[in-house]
Amino acid sequence: MDISGAAVTDDNVKDYINLVESALASVTDIGTKLGANKTQIDGQKTFVDTLIKANERAVGTLVDADIEEESTKLKALQTQQQLAVQSLSIANTASQNVLSLFR
């Protein structure tokens, strides 16, 4: 807005002042909206960060649970293996005892 070549009258000055005040009000309104949007985005970012941390903790808990389950299965299989070896040993000893009776 260039008023350097305009005739300066009371009406013109009032019109220019009203125009400037209207522009300032528009800038203030836009600044308010931008500030509100920034606040909303910051809140959503915080919420997403919290969700990500919660998901990471949940995944960690699931992995720990899977590891514990697999460890329990492994211990059960090792116990079964030990029992099978002991059973075979007892069966071998029993058959040796029977054979020694026939000698």
Biopython code that builds the backbone (N, CA, C, O; Angstrom):
import numpy as np
from Bio.PDB.StructureBuilder import StructureBuilder

atoms = [
    (1, "MET", "N", (0.860, -1.156, 0.000)),
    (1, "MET", "CA", (0.000, 0.000, 0.000)),
    (1, "MET", "C", (0.915, 1.231, 0.000)),
    (1, "MET", "O", (1.675, 1.455, 0.942)),
    (2, "ASP", "N", (0.829, 1.986, -1.029)),
    (2, "ASP", "CA", (1.672, 3.175, -1.180)),
    (2, "ASP", "C", (0.792, 4.414, -1.084)),
    (2, "ASP", "O", (-0.073, 4.646, -1.929)),
    (3, "ILE", "N", (1.027, 5.205, -0.043)),
    (3, "ILE", "CA", (0.219, 6.421, 0.146)),
    (3, "ILE", "C", (1.045, 7.680, -0.078)),
    (3, "ILE", "O", (0.603, 8.784, 0.241)),
    (4, "SER", "N", (2.247, 7.514, -0.628)),
    (4, "SER", "CA", (3.132, 8.676, -0.802)),
    (4, "SER", "C", (2.575, 9.675, -1.813)),
    (4, "SER", "O", (2.791, 10.879, -1.681)),
    (5, "GLY", "N", (1.860, 9.180, -2.821)),
    (5, "GLY", "CA", (1.341, 10.092, -3.828)),
    (5, "GLY", "C", (-0.106, 10.482, -3.600)),
    (5, "GLY", "O", (-0.675, 11.234, -4.392)),
    (6, "ALA", "N", (-0.704, 9.989, -2.543)),
    (6, "ALA", "CA", (-2.128, 10.255, -2.307)),
    (6, "ALA", "C", (-2.305, 11.581, -1.581)),
    (6, "ALA", "O", (-1.445, 12.039, -0.828)),
    (7, "ALA", "N", (-3.435, 12.157, -1.839)),
    (7, "ALA", "CA", (-3.770, 13.394, -1.126)),
    (7, "ALA", "C", (-4.131, 13.033, 0.299)),
    (7, "ALA", "O", (-4.902, 12.101, 0.524)),
    (8, "VAL", "N", (-3.591, 13.749, 1.258)),
    (8, "VAL", "CA", (-3.824, 13.447, 2.666)),
    (8, "VAL", "C", (-5.006, 14.285, 3.149)),
    (8, "VAL", "O", (-4.953, 15.513, 3.205)),
    (9, "THR", "N", (-6.058, 13.578, 3.490)),
    (9, "THR", "CA", (-7.225, 14.222, 4.085)),
    (9, "THR", "C", (-7.606, 13.427, 5.316)),
    (9, "THR", "O", (-7.120, 12.315, 5.521)),
    (10, "ASP", "N", (-8.468, 13.993, 6.129)),
    (10, "ASP", "CA", (-8.895, 13.281, 7.339)),
    (10, "ASP", "C", (-9.579, 11.966, 7.000)),
    (10, "ASP", "O", (-9.386, 10.961, 7.685)),
    (11, "ASP", "N", (-10.378, 11.978, 5.939)),
    (11, "ASP", "CA", (-11.087, 10.753, 5.544)),
    (11, "ASP", "C", (-10.104, 9.689, 5.050)),
    (11, "ASP", "O", (-10.233, 8.509, 5.379)),
    (12, "ASN", "N", (-9.114, 10.126, 4.250)),
    (12, "ASN", "CA", (-8.114, 9.181, 3.752)),
    (12, "ASN", "C", (-7.308, 8.579, 4.896)),
    (12, "ASN", "O", (-7.064, 7.372, 4.915)),
    (13, "VAL", "N", (-6.903, 9.393, 5.831)),
    (13, "VAL", "CA", (-6.118, 8.916, 6.975)),
    (13, "VAL", "C", (-6.930, 7.911, 7.784)),
    (13, "VAL", "O", (-6.414, 6.868, 8.188)),
    (14, "LYS", "N", (-8.209, 8.231, 8.021)),
    (14, "LYS", "CA", (-9.071, 7.295, 8.769)),
    (14, "LYS", "C", (-9.235, 5.993, 8.006)),
    (14, "LYS", "O", (-9.230, 4.921, 8.610)),
    (15, "ASP", "N", (-9.381, 6.068, 6.678)),
    (15, "ASP", "CA", (-9.513, 4.856, 5.869)),
    (15, "ASP", "C", (-8.238, 4.014, 5.940)),
    (15, "ASP", "O", (-8.293, 2.792, 6.075)),
    (16, "TYR", "N", (-7.073, 4.699, 5.846)),
    (16, "TYR", "CA", (-5.795, 3.979, 5.930)),
    (16, "TYR", "C", (-5.598, 3.359, 7.311)),
    (16, "TYR", "O", (-5.101, 2.239, 7.429)),
    (17, "ILE", "N", (-5.988, 4.086, 8.350)),
    (17, "ILE", "CA", (-5.878, 3.553, 9.718)),
    (17, "ILE", "C", (-6.786, 2.337, 9.871)),
    (17, "ILE", "O", (-6.383, 1.329, 10.452)),
    (18, "ASN", "N", (-7.992, 2.426, 9.360)),
    (18, "ASN", "CA", (-8.914, 1.287, 9.428)),
    (18, "ASN", "C", (-8.368, 0.099, 8.646)),
    (18, "ASN", "O", (-8.479, -1.046, 9.085)),
    (19, "LEU", "N", (-7.781, 0.373, 7.490)),
    (19, "LEU", "CA", (-7.195, -0.690, 6.682)),
    (19, "LEU", "C", (-6.027, -1.367, 7.419)),
    (19, "LEU", "O", (-5.919, -2.593, 7.425)),
    (20, "VAL", "N", (-5.166, -0.565, 8.033)),
    (20, "VAL", "CA", (-4.034, -1.106, 8.789)),
    (20, "VAL", "C", (-4.528, -1.898, 9.997)),
    (20, "VAL", "O", (-4.008, -2.977, 10.282)),
    (21, "GLU", "N", (-5.514, -1.379, 10.702)),
    (21, "GLU", "CA", (-6.055, -2.095, 11.867)),
    (21, "GLU", "C", (-6.699, -3.411, 11.450)),
    (21, "GLU", "O", (-6.583, -4.420, 12.146)),
    (22, "SER", "N", (-7.380, -3.389, 10.303)),
    (22, "SER", "CA", (-7.975, -4.625, 9.790)),
    (22, "SER", "C", (-6.890, -5.648, 9.440)),
    (22, "SER", "O", (-7.022, -6.835, 9.737)),
    (23, "ALA", "N", (-5.811, -5.166, 8.803)),
    (23, "ALA", "CA", (-4.698, -6.061, 8.467)),
    (23, "ALA", "C", (-4.046, -6.612, 9.728)),
    (23, "ALA", "O", (-3.703, -7.794, 9.780)),
    (24, "LEU", "N", (-3.869, -5.770, 10.748)),
    (24, "LEU", "CA", (-3.294, -6.234, 12.022)),
    (24, "LEU", "C", (-4.198, -7.272, 12.690)),
    (24, "LEU", "O", (-3.719, -8.265, 13.239)),
    (25, "ALA", "N", (-5.500, -7.031, 12.637)),
    (25, "ALA", "CA", (-6.442, -7.993, 13.216)),
    (25, "ALA", "C", (-6.364, -9.326, 12.477)),
    (25, "ALA", "O", (-6.419, -10.387, 13.099)),
    (26, "SER", "N", (-6.236, -9.273, 11.150)),
    (26, "SER", "CA", (-6.100, -10.508, 10.364)),
    (26, "SER", "C", (-4.815, -11.242, 10.718)),
    (26, "SER", "O", (-4.816, -12.462, 10.882)),
    (27, "VAL", "N", (-3.715, -10.497, 10.837)),
    (27, "VAL", "CA", (-2.430, -11.116, 11.192)),
    (27, "VAL", "C", (-2.514, -11.733, 12.584)),
    (27, "VAL", "O", (-2.020, -12.838, 12.810)),
    (28, "THR", "N", (-3.138, -11.016, 13.514)),
    (28, "THR", "CA", (-3.290, -11.542, 14.880)),
    (28, "THR", "C", (-4.142, -12.804, 14.881)),
    (28, "THR", "O", (-3.825, -13.772, 15.572)),
    (29, "ASP", "N", (-5.234, -12.794, 14.098)),
    (29, "ASP", "CA", (-6.118, -13.961, 14.010)),
    (29, "ASP", "C", (-5.364, -15.162, 13.434)),
    (29, "ASP", "O", (-5.477, -16.280, 13.936)),
    (30, "ILE", "N", (-4.606, -14.916, 12.388)),
    (30, "ILE", "CA", (-3.834, -16.001, 11.770)),
    (30, "ILE", "C", (-2.764, -16.509, 12.742)),
    (30, "ILE", "O", (-2.534, -17.714, 12.839)),
    (31, "GLY", "N", (-2.117, -15.594, 13.455)),
    (31, "GLY", "CA", (-1.117, -15.996, 14.456)),
    (31, "GLY", "C", (-1.740, -16.847, 15.555)),
    (31, "GLY", "O", (-1.135, -17.817, 16.013)),
    (32, "THR", "N", (-2.953, -16.482, 15.979)),
    (32, "THR", "CA", (-3.660, -17.259, 17.001)),
    (32, "THR", "C", (-3.959, -18.667, 16.497)),
    (32, "THR", "O", (-3.771, -19.652, 17.212)),
    (33, "LYS", "N", (-4.429, -18.745, 15.250)),
    (33, "LYS", "CA", (-4.732, -20.063, 14.666)),
    (33, "LYS", "C", (-3.469, -20.907, 14.532)),
    (33, "LYS", "O", (-3.480, -22.107, 14.807)),
    (34, "LEU", "N", (-2.384, -20.268, 14.109)),
    (34, "LEU", "CA", (-1.119, -21.003, 13.995)),
    (34, "LEU", "C", (-0.638, -21.503, 15.359)),
    (34, "LEU", "O", (-0.158, -22.629, 15.489)),
    (35, "GLY", "N", (-0.775, -20.647, 16.367)),
    (35, "GLY", "CA", (-0.385, -21.059, 17.721)),
    (35, "GLY", "C", (-1.222, -22.223, 18.222)),
    (35, "GLY", "O", (-0.702, -23.158, 18.830)),
    (36, "ALA", "N", (-2.542, -22.158, 17.959)),
    (36, "ALA", "CA", (-3.418, -23.261, 18.376)),
    (36, "ALA", "C", (-3.071, -24.545, 17.637)),
    (36, "ALA", "O", (-3.067, -25.624, 18.229)),
    (37, "ASN", "N", (-2.779, -24.429, 16.339)),
    (37, "ASN", "CA", (-2.392, -25.615, 15.569)),
    (37, "ASN", "C", (-1.082, -26.202, 16.073)),
    (37, "ASN", "O", (-0.934, -27.421, 16.158)),
    (38, "LYS", "N", (-0.126, -25.326, 16.410)),
    (38, "LYS", "CA", (1.152, -25.804, 16.937)),
    (38, "LYS", "C", (0.944, -26.544, 18.253)),
    (38, "LYS", "O", (1.534, -27.599, 18.483)),
    (39, "THR", "N", (0.104, -25.984, 19.107)),
    (39, "THR", "CA", (-0.182, -26.638, 20.388)),
    (39, "THR", "C", (-0.821, -28.009, 20.169)),
    (39, "THR", "O", (-0.476, -28.976, 20.849)),
    (40, "GLN", "N", (-1.752, -28.088, 19.217)),
    (40, "GLN", "CA", (-2.407, -29.360, 18.925)),
    (40, "GLN", "C", (-1.406, -30.369, 18.373)),
    (40, "GLN", "O", (-1.425, -31.539, 18.754)),
    (41, "ILE", "N", (-0.533, -29.917, 17.478)),
    (41, "ILE", "CA", (0.477, -30.814, 16.904)),
    (41, "ILE", "C", (1.442, -31.291, 17.986)),
    (41, "ILE", "O", (1.823, -32.462, 18.008)),
    (42, "ASP", "N", (1.840, -30.387, 18.882)),
    (42, "ASP", "CA", (2.729, -30.784, 19.986)),
    (42, "ASP", "C", (2.056, -31.834, 20.865)),
    (42, "ASP", "O", (2.694, -32.794, 21.295)),
    (43, "GLY", "N", (0.763, -31.646, 21.127)),
    (43, "GLY", "CA", (0.034, -32.628, 21.933)),
    (43, "GLY", "C", (-0.045, -33.974, 21.245)),
    (43, "GLY", "O", (0.115, -35.013, 21.885)),
    (44, "GLN", "N", (-0.291, -33.964, 19.936)),
    (44, "GLN", "CA", (-0.349, -35.220, 19.187)),
    (44, "GLN", "C", (1.019, -35.889, 19.134)),
    (44, "GLN", "O", (1.115, -37.114, 19.205)),
    (45, "LYS", "N", (2.070, -35.096, 19.009)),
    (45, "LYS", "CA", (3.429, -35.655, 18.996)),
    (45, "LYS", "C", (3.739, -36.328, 20.331)),
    (45, "LYS", "O", (4.295, -37.426, 20.371)),
    (46, "THR", "N", (3.377, -35.661, 21.412)),
    (46, "THR", "CA", (3.590, -36.241, 22.739)),
    (46, "THR", "C", (2.812, -37.546, 22.887)),
    (46, "THR", "O", (3.329, -38.528, 23.420)),
    (47, "PHE", "N", (1.561, -37.549, 22.408)),
    (47, "PHE", "CA", (0.727, -38.749, 22.476)),
    (47, "PHE", "C", (1.349, -39.889, 21.682)),
    (47, "PHE", "O", (1.402, -41.023, 22.159)),
    (48, "VAL", "N", (1.825, -39.592, 20.457)),
    (48, "VAL", "CA", (2.442, -40.626, 19.616)),
    (48, "VAL", "C", (3.725, -41.142, 20.267)),
    (48, "VAL", "O", (3.987, -42.345, 20.251)),
    (49, "ASP", "N", (4.524, -40.244, 20.835)),
    (49, "ASP", "CA", (5.747, -40.675, 21.527)),
    (49, "ASP", "C", (5.420, -41.617, 22.683)),
    (49, "ASP", "O", (6.108, -42.615, 22.898)),
    (50, "THR", "N", (4.362, -41.287, 23.424)),
    (50, "THR", "CA", (3.935, -42.137, 24.537)),
    (50, "THR", "C", (3.480, -43.501, 24.024)),
    (50, "THR", "O", (3.803, -44.530, 24.617)),
    (51, "LEU", "N", (2.732, -43.508, 22.922)),
    (51, "LEU", "CA", (2.284, -44.780, 22.338)),
    (51, "LEU", "C", (3.463, -45.623, 21.874)),
    (51, "LEU", "O", (3.486, -46.837, 22.078)),
    (52, "ILE", "N", (4.440, -44.976, 21.251)),
    (52, "ILE", "CA", (5.617, -45.718, 20.778)),
    (52, "ILE", "C", (6.348, -46.362, 21.951)),
    (52, "ILE", "O", (6.747, -47.524, 21.878)),
    (53, "LYS", "N", (6.522, -45.604, 23.035)),
    (53, "LYS", "CA", (7.202, -46.158, 24.217)),
    (53, "LYS", "C", (6.408, -47.313, 24.816)),
    (53, "LYS", "O", (6.979, -48.324, 25.225)),
    (54, "ALA", "N", (5.076, -47.152, 24.863)),
    (54, "ALA", "CA", (4.240, -48.230, 25.404)),
    (54, "ALA", "C", (4.333, -49.472, 24.529)),
    (54, "ALA", "O", (4.404, -50.588, 25.045)),
    (55, "ASN", "N", (4.332, -49.291, 23.209)),
    (55, "ASN", "CA", (4.463, -50.431, 22.299)),
    (55, "ASN", "C", (5.820, -51.109, 22.447)),
    (55, "ASN", "O", (5.910, -52.337, 22.417)),
    (56, "GLU", "N", (6.864, -50.322, 22.605)),
    (56, "GLU", "CA", (8.199, -50.911, 22.786)),
    (56, "GLU", "C", (8.256, -51.737, 24.065)),
    (56, "GLU", "O", (8.840, -52.821, 24.090)),
    (57, "ARG", "N", (7.639, -51.210, 25.137)),
    (57, "ARG", "CA", (7.608, -51.979, 26.390)),
    (57, "ARG", "C", (6.794, -53.257, 26.220)),
    (57, "ARG", "O", (7.176, -54.309, 26.733)),
    (58, "ALA", "N", (5.673, -53.172, 25.501)),
    (58, "ALA", "CA", (4.828, -54.350, 25.290)),
    (58, "ALA", "C", (5.558, -55.399, 24.465)),
    (58, "ALA", "O", (5.490, -56.590, 24.769)),
    (59, "VAL", "N", (6.253, -54.962, 23.426)),
    (59, "VAL", "CA", (7.015, -55.908, 22.601)),
    (59, "VAL", "C", (8.117, -56.552, 23.436)),
    (59, "VAL", "O", (8.354, -57.756, 23.332)),
    (60, "GLY", "N", (8.784, -55.761, 24.257)),
    (60, "GLY", "CA", (9.816, -56.312, 25.133)),
    (60, "GLY", "C", (9.262, -57.359, 26.079)),
    (60, "GLY", "O", (9.889, -58.391, 26.318)),
    (61, "THR", "N", (8.077, -57.086, 26.618)),
    (61, "THR", "CA", (7.425, -58.038, 27.523)),
    (61, "THR", "C", (7.070, -59.319, 26.785)),
    (61, "THR", "O", (7.247, -60.416, 27.317)),
    (62, "LEU", "N", (6.558, -59.182, 25.538)),
    (62, "LEU", "CA", (6.215, -60.370, 24.753)),
    (62, "LEU", "C", (7.452, -61.187, 24.423)),
    (62, "LEU", "O", (7.423, -62.416, 24.488)),
    (63, "VAL", "N", (8.522, -60.522, 24.075)),
    (63, "VAL", "CA", (9.773, -61.244, 23.772)),
    (63, "VAL", "C", (10.256, -61.975, 25.009)),
    (63, "VAL", "O", (10.664, -63.133, 24.926)),
    (64, "ASP", "N", (10.214, -61.308, 26.161)),
    (64, "ASP", "CA", (10.625, -61.960, 27.408)),
    (64, "ASP", "C", (9.752, -63.173, 27.694)),
    (64, "ASP", "O", (10.249, -64.218, 28.112)),
    (65, "ALA", "N", (8.440, -63.032, 27.467)),
    (65, "ALA", "CA", (7.522, -64.149, 27.710)),
    (65, "ALA", "C", (7.822, -65.301, 26.766)),
    (65, "ALA", "O", (7.797, -66.459, 27.182)),
    (66, "ASP", "N", (8.109, -65.002, 25.484)),
    (66, "ASP", "CA", (8.447, -66.048, 24.523)),
    (66, "ASP", "C", (9.738, -66.755, 24.923)),
    (66, "ASP", "O", (9.834, -67.978, 24.827)),
    (67, "ILE", "N", (10.720, -65.992, 25.366)),
    (67, "ILE", "CA", (11.989, -66.586, 25.787)),
    (67, "ILE", "C", (11.770, -67.493, 26.991)),
    (67, "ILE", "O", (12.329, -68.587, 27.060)),
    (68, "GLU", "N", (10.959, -67.040, 27.937)),
    (68, "GLU", "CA", (10.680, -67.862, 29.119)),
    (68, "GLU", "C", (9.953, -69.137, 28.725)),
    (68, "GLU", "O", (10.244, -70.212, 29.250)),
    (69, "GLU", "N", (9.001, -69.018, 27.794)),
    (69, "GLU", "CA", (8.254, -70.199, 27.345)),
    (69, "GLU", "C", (9.184, -71.194, 26.661)),
    (69, "GLU", "O", (9.118, -72.394, 26.924)),
    (70, "GLU", "N", (10.046, -70.694, 25.785)),
    (70, "GLU", "CA", (10.983, -71.574, 25.087)),
    (70, "GLU", "C", (11.973, -72.197, 26.063)),
    (70, "GLU", "O", (12.354, -73.357, 25.907)),
    (71, "SER", "N", (12.389, -71.436, 27.064)),
    (71, "SER", "CA", (13.298, -71.969, 28.072)),
    (71, "SER", "C", (12.631, -73.097, 28.853)),
    (71, "SER", "O", (13.262, -74.111, 29.152)),
    (72, "THR", "N", (11.361, -72.915, 29.180)),
    (72, "THR", "CA", (10.611, -73.953, 29.904)),
    (72, "THR", "C", (10.487, -75.206, 29.050)),
    (72, "THR", "O", (10.646, -76.321, 29.547)),
    (73, "LYS", "N", (10.199, -75.020, 27.753)),
    (73, "LYS", "CA", (10.097, -76.181, 26.848)),
    (73, "LYS", "C", (11.434, -76.910, 26.763)),
    (73, "LYS", "O", (11.481, -78.140, 26.783)),
    (74, "LEU", "N", (12.519, -76.144, 26.667)),
    (74, "LEU", "CA", (13.840, -76.751, 26.578)),
    (74, "LEU", "C", (14.155, -77.557, 27.836)),
    (74, "LEU", "O", (14.675, -78.670, 27.753)),
    (75, "LYS", "N", (13.841, -76.993, 28.995)),
    (75, "LYS", "CA", (14.084, -77.724, 30.245)),
    (75, "LYS", "C", (13.266, -79.009, 30.290)),
    (75, "LYS", "O", (13.755, -80.043, 30.745)),
    (76, "ALA", "N", (12.015, -78.947, 29.818)),
    (76, "ALA", "CA", (11.174, -80.148, 29.798)),
    (76, "ALA", "C", (11.765, -81.206, 28.870)),
    (76, "ALA", "O", (11.794, -82.387, 29.213)),
    (77, "LEU", "N", (12.235, -80.786, 27.698)),
    (77, "LEU", "CA", (12.849, -81.741, 26.763)),
    (77, "LEU", "C", (14.133, -82.331, 27.328)),
    (77, "LEU", "O", (14.395, -83.522, 27.157)),
    (78, "GLN", "N", (14.936, -81.510, 28.002)),
    (78, "GLN", "CA", (16.163, -82.022, 28.615)),
    (78, "GLN", "C", (15.834, -83.035, 29.710)),
    (78, "GLN", "O", (16.519, -84.048, 29.849)),
    (79, "THR", "N", (14.796, -82.764, 30.477)),
    (79, "THR", "CA", (14.381, -83.695, 31.531)),
    (79, "THR", "C", (13.914, -85.011, 30.919)),
    (79, "THR", "O", (14.249, -86.085, 31.418)),
    (80, "GLN", "N", (13.129, -84.927, 29.823)),
    (80, "GLN", "CA", (12.678, -86.147, 29.142)),
    (80, "GLN", "C", (13.867, -86.936, 28.609)),
    (80, "GLN", "O", (13.891, -88.165, 28.686)),
    (81, "GLN", "N", (14.849, -86.226, 28.071)),
    (81, "GLN", "CA", (16.035, -86.896, 27.549)),
    (81, "GLN", "C", (16.788, -87.611, 28.672)),
    (81, "GLN", "O", (17.213, -88.755, 28.508)),
    (82, "GLN", "N", (16.950, -86.943, 29.797)),
    (82, "GLN", "CA", (17.643, -87.559, 30.935)),
    (82, "GLN", "C", (16.892, -88.793, 31.432)),
    (82, "GLN", "O", (17.505, -89.808, 31.763)),
    (83, "LEU", "N", (15.565, -88.701, 31.481)),
    (83, "LEU", "CA", (14.766, -89.854, 31.916)),
    (83, "LEU", "C", (14.893, -91.014, 30.922)),
    (83, "LEU", "O", (14.952, -92.177, 31.321)),
    (84, "ALA", "N", (14.934, -90.688, 29.631)),
    (84, "ALA", "CA", (15.080, -91.742, 28.624)),
    (84, "ALA", "C", (16.431, -92.432, 28.766)),
    (84, "ALA", "O", (16.517, -93.657, 28.680)),
    (85, "VAL", "N", (17.491, -91.646, 28.984)),
    (85, "VAL", "CA", (18.830, -92.222, 29.163)),
    (85, "VAL", "C", (18.859, -93.107, 30.406)),
    (85, "VAL", "O", (19.424, -94.200, 30.386)),
    (86, "GLN", "N", (18.248, -92.629, 31.481)),
    (86, "GLN", "CA", (18.209, -93.434, 32.708)),
    (86, "GLN", "C", (17.399, -94.713, 32.499)),
    (86, "GLN", "O", (17.767, -95.773, 33.004)),
    (87, "SER", "N", (16.295, -94.614, 31.754)),
    (87, "SER", "CA", (15.482, -95.808, 31.473)),
    (87, "SER", "C", (16.278, -96.832, 30.674)),
    (87, "SER", "O", (16.237, -98.028, 30.961)),
    (88, "LEU", "N", (17.003, -96.348, 29.667)),
    (88, "LEU", "CA", (17.831, -97.261, 28.880)),
    (88, "LEU", "C", (18.919, -97.899, 29.740)),
    (88, "LEU", "O", (19.219, -99.085, 29.601)),
    (89, "SER", "N", (19.498, -97.110, 30.617)),
    (89, "SER", "CA", (20.538, -97.634, 31.497)),
    (89, "SER", "C", (19.967, -98.714, 32.409)),
    (89, "SER", "O", (20.585, -99.759, 32.612)),
    (90, "ILE", "N", (18.784, -98.453, 32.953)),
    (90, "ILE", "CA", (18.136, -99.452, 33.832)),
    (90, "ILE", "C", (17.796, -100.701, 33.026)),
    (90, "ILE", "O", (18.002, -101.819, 33.497)),
    (91, "ALA", "N", (17.272, -100.514, 31.807)),
    (91, "ALA", "CA", (16.925, -101.662, 30.967)),
    (91, "ALA", "C", (18.170, -102.470, 30.627)),
    (91, "ALA", "O", (18.119, -103.700, 30.627)),
    (92, "ASN", "N", (19.274, -101.813, 30.342)),
    (92, "ASN", "CA", (20.527, -102.513, 30.046)),
    (92, "ASN", "C", (20.996, -103.293, 31.259)),
    (92, "ASN", "O", (21.406, -104.448, 31.146)),
    (93, "THR", "N", (20.934, -102.664, 32.407)),
    (93, "THR", "CA", (21.373, -103.321, 33.640)),
    (93, "THR", "C", (20.493, -104.530, 33.936)),
    (93, "THR", "O", (20.984, -105.587, 34.333)),
    (94, "ALA", "N", (19.175, -104.363, 33.738)),
    (94, "ALA", "CA", (18.248, -105.465, 33.999)),
    (94, "ALA", "C", (18.522, -106.630, 33.066)),
    (94, "ALA", "O", (18.507, -107.785, 33.492)),
    (95, "SER", "N", (18.774, -106.335, 31.787)),
    (95, "SER", "CA", (19.039, -107.437, 30.846)),
    (95, "SER", "C", (20.369, -108.110, 31.178)),
    (95, "SER", "O", (20.491, -109.324, 31.012)),
    (96, "GLN", "N", (21.360, -107.365, 31.637)),
    (96, "GLN", "CA", (22.641, -107.947, 32.048)),
    (96, "GLN", "C", (22.432, -108.855, 33.258)),
    (96, "GLN", "O", (23.042, -109.920, 33.359)),
    (97, "ASN", "N", (21.556, -108.420, 34.182)),
    (97, "ASN", "CA", (21.280, -109.239, 35.363)),
    (97, "ASN", "C", (20.593, -110.545, 34.960)),
    (97, "ASN", "O", (20.901, -111.606, 35.503)),
    (98, "VAL", "N", (19.678, -110.462, 34.024)),
    (98, "VAL", "CA", (18.972, -111.674, 33.562)),
    (98, "VAL", "C", (19.970, -112.604, 32.885)),
    (98, "VAL", "O", (19.943, -113.814, 33.107)),
    (99, "LEU", "N", (20.839, -112.052, 32.070)),
    (99, "LEU", "CA", (21.843, -112.880, 31.384)),
    (99, "LEU", "C", (22.800, -113.529, 32.401)),
    (99, "LEU", "O", (23.204, -114.679, 32.226)),
    (100, "SER", "N", (23.152, -112.809, 33.431)),
    (100, "SER", "CA", (24.054, -113.364, 34.432)),
    (100, "SER", "C", (23.378, -114.498, 35.196)),
    (100, "SER", "O", (24.052, -115.407, 35.681)),
    (101, "LEU", "N", (22.046, -114.449, 35.306)),
    (101, "LEU", "CA", (21.344, -115.567, 35.961)),
    (101, "LEU", "C", (21.438, -116.837, 35.135)),
    (101, "LEU", "O", (21.499, -117.934, 35.690)),
    (102, "PHE", "N", (21.450, -116.702, 33.823)),
    (102, "PHE", "CA", (21.509, -117.878, 32.955)),
    (102, "PHE", "C", (22.920, -118.445, 32.874)),
    (102, "PHE", "O", (23.073, -119.569, 32.396)),
    (103, "ARG", "N", (23.918, -117.769, 33.294)),
    (103, "ARG", "CA", (25.285, -118.265, 33.235)),
    (103, "ARG", "C", (25.555, -119.185, 34.327)),
    (103, "ARG", "O", (26.665, -119.704, 34.437)),
]
sb = StructureBuilder()
sb.init_structure("model")
sb.init_model(0)
sb.init_chain("A")
sb.init_seg("    ")
for serial, (resi, resn, name, xyz) in enumerate(atoms, 1):
    if name == "N":
        sb.init_residue(resn, " ", resi, " ")
    sb.init_atom(name, np.array(xyz, "f"), 0.0, 1.0, " ", f" {name:<3s}", serial, name[0])
structure = sb.get_structure()
